Amino acid sequence: MGDVGKSDIVRHFGLSVDQRPALRELLRQLEAEGVVARSGRRRARDAQKLPEMAVVEVFGTDPDGDPLARPVQWEGQGRPPLIYMRPERPGQPALAPGERVLARLRPMGGDKYDGRTFKRLGGAAPTRVLGIFQRGRLVPVDKRQKSGWTVPAGEEHGAEPGELVVAEPIAHIGLGLRPVRVVERLGRMDAPRAVSMICIHQHGIPEAFSADSLREAEAAGPADLTGREDLRDIPLVTIDGEDARDFDDAVWAVPEGDGWRVMVAIADVAHYVRGGSALDDQARIRGNSVYFPDRVVPMLPEALSNGWCSLKPGENRGCLFVDMRFDSGGHKTAHRFGRGLMRSAARLTYEAVQEARERDEMAETIGPLYGAFSALLAAREARGTLELDLPERRVLLDEDGKVHGVAPRARLDSHRLIEEFMVAANVCAAETLEKTHQPCMYRVHDRPSDEKLEGLRQFLDSFDLDLPAAGELRPRHFADVLERTKDLPEARLVHEAVLRGQSQAAYSPDNIGHFGLALPRYAHFTSPIRRYADLLVHRALIAGLKLGPEGIPPADVADFADIGERITRAERRAAAAERDAVERYLAGFMATRIGNMFAARISGVTRFGLFVTVDENGASGIVPLSSLPDDRWIHEEAERRLSGRNTRLVFSLGQAVEVRLAEAAPLTGGLVFHLMQGAPPPCGAKRR
């Protein structure tokens, strides 16, 4: 229903003059009940729907970096609708969190709307621009922003050419580049750690802790045995990456009858971070820690994240633990949560554990861990889960913060061992919270949407592969596709296509299960140092099992759905910032190799060109249509290819190609390649 007036209703239903007072009274009652809302002086609309034009406020960004907004005034029931704001004109500064605009709205279905900016109104947080200062100009670091800004004389505030700065727009009248004033100097662009600095500021990652939260962290001290079980004689060990600084989970396993006993102990962050404290406020704002190649932006101050909440070897630490029993097939037969005092027996790395296993060393500690892992892995395979083997890239920096290499992260059985133990502990947490009738912040993962499935089906059709109907689709069907294509040259692209076809996982108090893991219930419990969701789960377990006073505040319980949305957005913001950093570091690394040729594969096909990914290091960039041989190029969307009408050249998704690096822009992370197919190689080009 759109906006209607009383006269519209009278005409539609043919009401008489005598019936109009009753209509006015009915409309008043409906407005009081929140069923309809006023739209101007004489018109009404469905209170659950937004008008065609409304004032909205930006609160964050989606995974592509485009703004998300909510209506400033919402008179309907439940949470206000979500508005996806369309990107603005090229060169226009992006909408910033806190900014308000008058927007044209179009329903997208459900409680979602498409929004277009009609007029900017300002807001609580002014739009800020991150860029490199040049004399009289500011060059943006965001590759979506194509033009720069002017910096009038007197607005430089000490900035020198080549410095990375934050600037705010200045009100002006007329056309041309928008003027800005420098409000913060961040150092030179070529300085170490400049890339992560750009990503922190561009994605709005909170970095500085409040003075109150730092005081609370510094005042923390060791946990004692009061209200805890003594686990110090159990040889729990931590297993993490070589570069890990905080250790929030420890494991131990022993054979028991025909099965296994497994204990997972997690740092007792709830003991130090109480609901309503300054530390809690700061942790909630961050949502999670953010990991860059050269630094970590932690969710908690170092005094806790690397101190009292880190399970360091040989030191007493408070913990929450789950003691689990499994049969020989890896099926859980029992579990119990408790609060304990532990002392880690060793700080191990994934590589050291894998090497010890292969050399049959540390058998008393390592052997039972792998025995239990084998049982859990068998149960996982029988359950039929989705496992995507996409190698992660590790950016290697020298002492000066410069990139000296990019290498894939090893995927070892020791990684999978820890993952299986953590998944089992997380399932136990969700089950216990349901049993004790406590609020649970589930980790949910919906099945793929119909739209994404259709795109994936079209891609798989080129390999003569298909998927069952949506209602019958299970994770094992995707696993079958991956198995059948594992030996093809396009195997990596198939993995990426299947990944893109999935829904994104999220945090929610409403359980819909976890599609990818094929689990009916799942909650994050194992990383409260770096994820706020896990801290909420700890508090709920403490309350439900009467393990102490550090439960979830009643106000948070009432706000659980909104908290879930906020920490989901924070997680996606962090993932986007981390990807952005890797792309910029890679572009900087590749900038020294302009003119070189590389083996690559076509990873995207569009009407304006191709995207390619270099085999050597995973660097991705664009091949502009204008750089292809002179021809009339036809974009065949369903077949995912570009075809030349005259040259008969065809470029298809997944095709192996040879490319020459033409441009590299470390400032924005952009790379431009030229294809060698159909073009003579340039003189002096080096083959890599």
ZAMARGU-4260 file (C-alpha; in steps of 0.2 Angstrom, whole numbers, plus 5000, padded with zeros to 4 digits):
<rodrens>
0) 5000/5000/5000 | 5007/5017/4995 | 5002/5034/5003 | 4983/5037/5003 | 4971/5050/5009
5) 4954/5049/5017 | 4947/5055/5000 | 4955/5040/4991 | 4947/5028/5004 | 4930/5036/5002
10) 4931/5035/4983 | 4937/5017/4983 | 4924/5010/4995 | 4910/5022/4990 | 4908/5028/5008
15) 4893/5040/5012 | 4895/5057/5021 | 4888/5049/5037 | 4901/5035/5037 | 4916/5048/5036
20) 4917/5051/5055 | 4919/5032/5058 | 4933/5032/5045 | 4942/5046/5054 | 4940/5037/5071
25) 4946/5020/5063 | 4962/5029/5055 | 4966/5037/5073 | 4965/5019/5081 | 4976/5012/5067
30) 4988/5025/5070 | 4988/5023/5088 | 4991/5004/5086 | 5006/5008/5074 | 4997/5000/5059
35) 4997/5016/5049 | 5008/5031/5050 | 5005/5049/5044 | 5012/5054/5028 | 5009/5073/5027
40) 4994/5082/5035 | 4981/5072/5026 | 4988/5056/5020 | 4993/5039/5028 | 5003/5024/5024
45) 5007/5007/5030 | 5018/5009/5045 | 5029/4994/5041 | 5034/5002/5024 | 5045/5017/5021
50) 5039/5032/5010 | 5046/5035/4993 | 5057/5049/5000 | 5064/5049/5018 | 5079/5055/5028
55) 5091/5041/5032 | 5107/5039/5042 | 5122/5030/5036 | 5129/5017/5049 | 5142/5007/5040
60) 5146/4998/5024 | 5143/4982/5015 | 5157/4970/5010 | 5159/4980/4994 | 5162/4996/5003
65) 5145/5004/4998 | 5135/5013/5012 | 5121/5005/5023 | 5108/5016/5031 | 5093/5016/5042
70) 5078/5028/5042 | 5080/5042/5055 | 5062/5040/5059 | 5054/5023/5061 | 5036/5021/5067
75) 5034/5002/5062 | 5036/4987/5073 | 5052/4978/5076 | 5069/4983/5068 | 5069/4997/5055
80) 5072/4992/5037 | 5090/4991/5030 | 5094/5003/5015 | 5107/4999/5003 | 5113/5016/4996
85) 5118/5016/4978 | 5136/5022/4975 | 5137/5041/4971 | 5144/5049/4956 | 5163/5047/4952
90) 5173/5059/4961 | 5160/5062/4975 | 5166/5059/4992 | 5158/5043/4999 | 5145/5044/5012
95) 5152/5042/5029 | 5145/5033/5045 | 5134/5046/5054 | 5130/5056/5038 | 5112/5060/5035
100) 5104/5061/5017 | 5087/5064/5010 | 5085/5048/4999 | 5074/5041/4986 | 5069/5023/4991
105) 5063/5008/4981 | 5058/4992/4990 | 5069/4977/4986 | 5058/4964/4995 | 5057/4960/5014
110) 5063/4974/5025 | 5077/4980/5012 | 5077/4995/5001 | 5087/5002/4987 | 5092/5020/4991
115) 5098/5035/4980 | 5105/5051/4987 | 5093/5066/4983 | 5102/5078/4995 | 5115/5077/5008
120) 5110/5084/5025 | 5126/5082/5035 | 5126/5073/5051 | 5134/5068/5067 | 5150/5062/5058
125) 5157/5073/5044 | 5163/5065/5028 | 5182/5062/5029 | 5194/5060/5014 | 5210/5050/5016
130) 5223/5054/5003 | 5240/5060/4998 | 5243/5078/4999 | 5251/5087/4984 | 5253/5105/4983
135) 5235/5112/4982 | 5228/5095/4979 | 5223/5079/4988 | 5224/5063/4979 | 5212/5050/4986
140) 5218/5032/4991 | 5201/5025/4987 | 5201/5017/4970 | 5182/5020/4968 | 5185/5039/4969
145) 5192/5044/4952 | 5195/5063/4955 | 5204/5073/4968 | 5200/5088/4979 | 5208/5105/4980
150) 5217/5111/4996 | 5216/5130/4997 | 5230/5140/5004 | 5230/5140/5023 | 5220/5124/5024
155) 5236/5113/5023 | 5239/5114/5042 | 5258/5109/5040 | 5255/5095/5028 | 5270/5092/5016
160) 5269/5085/4998 | 5269/5066/4999 | 5261/5064/5016 | 5246/5054/5020 | 5233/5065/5027
165) 5214/5065/5033 | 5204/5080/5027 | 5186/5086/5029 | 5176/5095/5015 | 5174/5113/5016
170) 5157/5121/5011 | 5158/5129/4994 | 5147/5135/4980 | 5149/5131/4961 | 5156/5117/4951
175) 5174/5109/4950 | 5184/5100/4962 | 5178/5101/4980 | 5189/5110/4993 | 5195/5101/5009
180) 5205/5106/5024 | 5218/5094/5032 | 5213/5089/5049 | 5226/5075/5053 | 5243/5070/5046
185) 5248/5052/5046 | 5266/5052/5039 | 5273/5049/5023 | 5266/5036/5010 | 5282/5027/5008
190) 5285/5025/5027 | 5284/5007/5034 | 5266/5003/5040 | 5258/5016/5029 | 5247/5003/5020
195) 5239/4997/5036 | 5237/5015/5041 | 5227/5018/5025 | 5216/5003/5028 | 5213/5007/5046
200) 5207/5025/5042 | 5198/5021/5026 | 5187/5007/5033 | 5184/5016/5050 | 5193/5003/5061
205) 5193/5010/5079 | 5211/5010/5084 | 5214/5020/5100 | 5207/5014/5117 | 5198/5026/5129
210) 5208/5031/5144 | 5195/5023/5156 | 5197/5006/5147 | 5216/5007/5148 | 5215/5010/5166
215) 5203/4995/5169 | 5215/4984/5159 | 5231/4990/5168 | 5222/4987/5185 | 5218/4968/5181
220) 5228/4955/5190 | 5229/4936/5191 | 5214/4925/5193 | 5214/4913/5209 | 5206/4897/5213
225) 5190/4904/5221 | 5175/4896/5212 | 5186/4887/5200 | 5192/4869/5197 | 5211/4866/5198
230) 5217/4860/5180 | 5235/4864/5183 | 5240/4846/5183 | 5232/4843/5166 | 5245/4846/5152
235) 5235/4857/5141 | 5245/4865/5126 | 5242/4880/5115 | 5244/4877/5096 | 5245/4893/5085
240) 5254/4901/5071 | 5272/4906/5073 | 5268/4925/5073 | 5253/4923/5086 | 5255/4934/5101
245) 5239/4930/5110 | 5234/4912/5115 | 5216/4910/5119 | 5213/4892/5117 | 5222/4876/5124
250) 5219/4858/5121 | 5222/4841/5128 | 5216/4823/5124 | 5218/4805/5130 | 5210/4789/5124
255) 5195/4783/5135 | 5188/4766/5132 | 5185/4764/5113 | 5184/4783/5111 | 5192/4799/5117
260) 5191/4812/5130 | 5195/4830/5124 | 5197/4846/5134 | 5197/4863/5126 | 5201/4877/5138
265) 5198/4895/5134 | 5204/4911/5142 | 5192/4918/5154 | 5189/4935/5146 | 5172/4938/5155
270) 5182/4938/5172 | 5191/4954/5166 | 5178/4962/5154 | 5162/4965/5164 | 5146/4970/5155
275) 5144/4989/5156 | 5162/4993/5159 | 5173/5004/5149 | 5182/4989/5142 | 5166/4981/5137
280) 5160/4997/5128 | 5177/4997/5118 | 5176/4979/5114 | 5158/4980/5107 | 5163/4995/5096
285) 5177/4985/5089 | 5168/4969/5087 | 5184/4959/5084 | 5202/4961/5081 | 5209/4965/5064
290) 5225/4957/5057 | 5236/4966/5045 | 5253/4960/5038 | 5262/4972/5049 | 5251/4975/5064
295) 5236/4969/5074 | 5222/4981/5079 | 5216/4971/5095 | 5198/4971/5102 | 5206/4972/5120
300) 5221/4982/5126 | 5237/4973/5126 | 5238/4971/5145 | 5224/4959/5143 | 5225/4952/5125
305) 5244/4948/5127 | 5244/4948/5146 | 5231/4941/5158 | 5220/4933/5145 | 5234/4925/5135
310) 5237/4907/5140 | 5256/4908/5142 | 5266/4893/5146 | 5270/4890/5164 | 5259/4904/5171
315) 5242/4902/5180 | 5227/4908/5170 | 5208/4908/5173 | 5198/4899/5160 | 5182/4892/5154
320) 5183/4874/5149 | 5173/4861/5140 | 5177/4842/5144 | 5170/4831/5130 | 5168/4813/5127
325) 5168/4805/5109 | 5165/4787/5103 | 5177/4779/5091 | 5167/4786/5076 | 5169/4804/5083
330) 5151/4806/5089 | 5150/4816/5105 | 5142/4806/5120 | 5144/4819/5133 | 5151/4836/5138
335) 5153/4847/5153 | 5157/4865/5155 | 5167/4872/5170 | 5177/4887/5176 | 5195/4883/5180
340) 5213/4888/5184 | 5225/4881/5171 | 5244/4882/5167 | 5249/4879/5149 | 5262/4865/5147
345) 5269/4872/5131 | 5267/4885/5117 | 5267/4875/5101 | 5266/4880/5083 | 5256/4872/5069
350) 5273/4868/5060 | 5281/4861/5075 | 5266/4850/5079 | 5266/4843/5061 | 5284/4840/5061
355) 5283/4831/5078 | 5269/4820/5071 | 5279/4815/5056 | 5295/4811/5066 | 5285/4802/5079
360) 5291/4814/5093 | 5281/4821/5108 | 5270/4805/5106 | 5263/4806/5124 | 5256/4824/5120
365) 5254/4824/5101 | 5248/4806/5098 | 5231/4807/5108 | 5227/4824/5099 | 5229/4816/5082
370) 5219/4801/5087 | 5204/4811/5093 | 5206/4822/5077 | 5205/4806/5066 | 5188/4801/5075
375) 5181/4819/5073 | 5186/4820/5055 | 5177/4804/5051 | 5161/4811/5059 | 5163/4827/5049
380) 5165/4818/5033 | 5150/4807/5036 | 5140/4823/5040 | 5145/4830/5023 | 5152/4848/5025
385) 5158/4861/5013 | 5177/4862/5013 | 5184/4875/5001 | 5203/4874/4998 | 5207/4892/4993
390) 5225/4896/4998 | 5228/4911/5009 | 5242/4923/5004 | 5255/4928/5017 | 5263/4944/5014
395) 5282/4944/5020 | 5289/4960/5026 | 5307/4964/5030 | 5313/4974/5045 | 5309/4990/5036
400) 5291/4986/5033 | 5294/4982/5014 | 5287/4967/5005 | 5300/4955/5001 | 5289/4941/4995
405) 5271/4933/4995 | 5269/4915/4999 | 5254/4904/5002 | 5249/4899/5020 | 5252/4881/5022
410) 5236/4871/5026 | 5242/4857/5038 | 5233/4843/5047 | 5238/4852/5063 | 5227/4867/5057
415) 5213/4855/5054 | 5215/4847/5071 | 5213/4863/5080 | 5198/4868/5069 | 5189/4851/5073
420) 5192/4853/5092 | 5185/4871/5091 | 5170/4866/5081 | 5166/4853/5093 | 5167/4865/5108
425) 5157/4878/5099 | 5143/4865/5096 | 5143/4861/5114 | 5141/4879/5119 | 5126/4881/5108
430) 5118/4865/5115 | 5121/4870/5133 | 5114/4888/5131 | 5098/4880/5123 | 5097/4868/5138
435) 5099/4881/5151 | 5087/4893/5142 | 5100/4907/5140 | 5101/4919/5126 | 5113/4913/5112
440) 5122/4923/5099 | 5122/4909/5086 | 5134/4909/5071 | 5122/4906/5057 | 5125/4902/5039
445) 5110/4901/5027 | 5109/4891/5012 | 5114/4900/4995 | 5101/4912/4988 | 5091/4907/4973
450) 5100/4921/4963 | 5117/4915/4968 | 5113/4898/4964 | 5107/4902/4947 | 5123/4911/4943
455) 5133/4896/4950 | 5123/4884/4939 | 5127/4893/4923 | 5145/4893/4928 | 5145/4874/4932
460) 5135/4870/4916 | 5151/4874/4906 | 5159/4859/4915 | 5143/4848/4912 | 5140/4849/4931
465) 5123/4852/4940 | 5116/4854/4957 | 5100/4848/4965 | 5085/4859/4967 | 5087/4872/4981
470) 5076/4862/4993 | 5086/4847/4991 | 5103/4855/4991 | 5116/4850/5004 | 5134/4854/5008
475) 5140/4837/5001 | 5133/4842/4984 | 5146/4856/4983 | 5159/4844/4990 | 5155/4832/4975
480) 5157/4846/4963 | 5174/4851/4970 | 5180/4832/4970 | 5175/4830/4952 | 5184/4846/4946
485) 5200/4844/4958 | 5211/4839/4944 | 5206/4852/4931 | 5216/4867/4927 | 5201/4877/4932
490) 5199/4869/4950 | 5204/4885/4959 | 5191/4895/4949 | 5178/4882/4953 | 5182/4884/4971
495) 5181/4903/4970 | 5164/4901/4961 | 5157/4889/4974 | 5163/4901/4988 | 5155/4916/4979
500) 5139/4906/4977 | 5137/4904/4996 | 5128/4916/5008 | 5138/4925/5021 | 5139/4919/5039
505) 5132/4930/5052 | 5129/4932/5071 | 5111/4931/5076 | 5100/4926/5092 | 5088/4918/5079
510) 5095/4900/5075 | 5094/4894/5057 | 5108/4882/5058 | 5125/4882/5049 | 5123/4876/5031
515) 5142/4875/5027 | 5146/4864/5043 | 5130/4855/5041 | 5126/4858/5059 | 5109/4862/5067
520) 5116/4874/5080 | 5133/4882/5082 | 5140/4897/5092 | 5157/4904/5093 | 5165/4901/5111
525) 5183/4898/5107 | 5191/4916/5104 | 5184/4929/5116 | 5201/4939/5116 | 5197/4943/5098
530) 5178/4941/5095 | 5165/4950/5105 | 5152/4936/5100 | 5162/4923/5110 | 5162/4935/5125
535) 5143/4935/5125 | 5143/4916/5124 | 5155/4915/5139 | 5143/4927/5149 | 5128/4917/5145
540) 5136/4900/5150 | 5142/4908/5166 | 5124/4914/5170 | 5116/4897/5164 | 5128/4886/5174
545) 5129/4898/5189 | 5148/4899/5187 | 5149/4917/5193 | 5141/4934/5193 | 5148/4939/5176
550) 5132/4936/5166 | 5124/4946/5151 | 5116/4962/5157 | 5097/4963/5155 | 5098/4978/5143
555) 5110/4968/5132 | 5098/4953/5131 | 5084/4965/5125 | 5096/4972/5112 | 5103/4955/5106
560) 5097/4956/5088 | 5105/4973/5086 | 5121/4968/5094 | 5122/4953/5082 | 5119/4965/5067
565) 5133/4977/5074 | 5146/4963/5077 | 5142/4955/5060 | 5145/4972/5051 | 5161/4974/5061
570) 5167/4957/5056 | 5164/4961/5037 | 5172/4978/5039 | 5188/4969/5046 | 5188/4956/5032
575) 5187/4970/5019 | 5201/4980/5027 | 5212/4964/5028 | 5209/4960/5010 | 5212/4978/5005
580) 5229/4978/5014 | 5235/4962/5005 | 5230/4970/4988 | 5239/4986/4992 | 5255/4977/4998
585) 5254/4966/4983 | 5252/4981/4971 | 5268/4988/4980 | 5277/4972/4977 | 5272/4971/4959
590) 5276/4989/4956 | 5295/4984/4955 | 5291/4972/4940 | 5281/4983/4928 | 5285/4977/4910
595) 5287/4959/4916 | 5276/4944/4909 | 5267/4932/4920 | 5257/4916/4919 | 5239/4920/4924
600) 5221/4914/4923 | 5206/4924/4918 | 5196/4926/4934 | 5182/4938/4928 | 5174/4943/4912
605) 5164/4959/4910 | 5159/4970/4895 | 5173/4982/4899 | 5187/4970/4900 | 5194/4955/4909
610) 5201/4952/4926 | 5216/4941/4928 | 5225/4932/4943 | 5243/4929/4943 | 5248/4911/4946
615) 5264/4915/4955 | 5257/4926/4970 | 5238/4928/4967 | 5239/4946/4962 | 5224/4952/4953
620) 5221/4966/4941 | 5211/4972/4926 | 5214/4970/4907 | 5205/4985/4899 | 5194/4981/4884
625) 5204/4995/4875 | 5220/4985/4877 | 5214/4970/4868 | 5217/4969/4849 | 5206/4980/4838
630) 5190/4971/4836 | 5171/4971/4839 | 5171/4962/4856 | 5155/4953/4861 | 5151/4950/4879
635) 5143/4933/4881 | 5137/4934/4899 | 5130/4916/4900 | 5145/4908/4893 | 5156/4920/4903
640) 5167/4925/4889 | 5172/4939/4877 | 5172/4935/4858 | 5181/4945/4844 | 5169/4945/4829
645) 5184/4948/4817 | 5199/4941/4825 | 5190/4925/4831 | 5199/4927/4847 | 5189/4920/4863
650) 5193/4924/4881 | 5184/4913/4893 | 5183/4912/4912 | 5197/4901/4919 | 5207/4902/4903
655) 5226/4901/4905 | 5234/4917/4898 | 5251/4926/4898 | 5250/4944/4903 | 5262/4959/4904
660) 5261/4971/4919 | 5257/4988/4912 | 5253/4998/4928 | 5254/4996/4947 | 5246/5009/4959
665) 5251/5004/4977 | 5241/5019/4983 | 5225/5011/4978 | 5230/4993/4976 | 5226/4993/4957
670) 5235/4983/4944 | 5233/4984/4925 | 5238/4970/4914 | 5239/4968/4895 | 5236/4951/4887
675) 5250/4944/4876 | 5237/4933/4866 | 5234/4942/4850 | 5248/4955/4852 | 5266/4954/4849
680) 5277/4954/4865 | 5286/4971/4868 | 5304/4972/4866 | 5314/4968/4881 | 5299/4961/4891
685) 5305/4949/4904 | 5296/4932/4906 | 5292/4927/4924
</rodrens>
